[in-house]
């Protein structure tokens, strides 16, 4: 099973939040490079970030889900 990166972050909290959102939507998401980033200051940036990955077959749908579910800065109208 090949994994594809659909999101990268420079802190574990952002990566885990995205993983959680993807899992709640029935995607099979994994976080990689998290422990390495926590072991050395600045490593996450040097290594390209903490990665959220999904199986290749889910990558397109996961990217669309994340793009559609991104909150905007505009106030909500009722």
N, C-alpha and C positions, 0 to 999 in steps of 0.2 A: 504494500500500500504506500504509494508516494504521497507525501504531505506537501501542501502548498501554503505559503504565507499569505494571509489575507489581512493582517494588521501587524504593525510593529509599534512598540512603545519604549520609552526610556525609564519607566518605573513599573514595578510589578503590579501595583494597584490598577493601573489602566489596562494592562494586559489581562489580568484576572477578571476584571469587569467585562471586557469584551468576550473572553472565553465563556463566562457565565451567561451572557446574553445569547451567544450562539448555541450553547447547550440547551437553554430554555426553549430555543426555536428548533430543537431536535437535530442540530448539527453535531458532529463528532469533533470537537475542538480540543487542541492541545497547546500548552504554553511551553516554549523552549527557550533556552539561554537565561532563564530566570535565576538559577542558583549561581551561575558564573557572574552575572551582573551584581548580585548581592555580595559576592565575596571580595570584590575589589572596586573601590570608588572609580567611577568613570568608565568602567569596563563595558557597560551597556551601550554607551555611545560609541566606543571604539569598535565594538563587535557588530554594530548595526542595529542594536536594539534587542528588546525582549520580543520574541516572535509568537504570534498566535497563528496556528496552522490547522488546516482541515484536510481531509482526504481530497485528492485531486478531483474526484467526481463531484464534490460538494463546493468546490472553490468559487465557481461563477455565482451560484445561488447565495453563498455566504457573503460574497462581496456586495451583491445587490441588496441583501438584507441589511448589512451594515450601513450602506449608503442611504437606504430608504429610512432607516431607523435613527439616523443622526439627528439629535435635537437641534433646532435652529435657535438663534438668539432673538428671534421675533416673538413678541408676546402672543399668547394664544387668545383667539377671539371666541366668545361664546355665542 
